[in-house]
Amino acid sequence: FYDLQNTITNVVSDVRRDFFYILLKQEQIKERKILLKEFEENLLIAKAKHAKGQILEIDVFTTELNVLNERLRINELQRTILKRKMDLRYRLGCRIPLKFRIKGEREALGLSEKEAVALAKERSFLLEKLKKEIWEQERKIAEKVWEYLPQFTFQMGYDNYRSSIAVDLTQSGYVWGVDLEAE
């Protein structure tokens, strides 16, 4: 049961993580494209100033390097999104074309750090499983004490010609037995 619960929780968590990761990276790409446009405009300005002799050629190369570095970062983000989309397709078990776009908004946590940790502890199946295992080991340890005690039997009774009564008290391990017999 705990393994099934663990697997379900992991799959749901992985799908949510991939979904929100892709959303974040898509937002980063939008911001980087705005920055890329600014770098490209700076490059055009630098080339014009270089043509007029106002700046050195090294300054043009530096602004061109900024453009190329920003394009590289955008390309890396697109590659990581593609990888996460492939992972998401695998986890969902369906054949979605890779050019799909994820739409949505990031959820605000709405919990303090202490509340989030307390909630995670409360809902953790793994902690519950470990608590059960600890309880079982403690029970076994408590039973071990009885194995070292000698077995005990106590009999007591009364018998006359018309009636009899007997009580047997036995102990074997941690199990006690009481037999009462009357005639």
Secondary structure, DSSP 8 states (H G I E B T S, - for coil): -HHHHHHHHHHHHHHHHHHHHHHHHHHHHHHHHHHHHHHHHHHHHHHHHHHHTSS-HHHHHHHHHHHHHHHHHHHHHHHHHHHHHHHHHHHHTS---TT-----------S-HHHHHHHHHHH-HHHHHHHHHHHHHHHHHHHHHHHTS--EEEEEEEE-SS-EEEEEEEEETTEEEEEEEE-
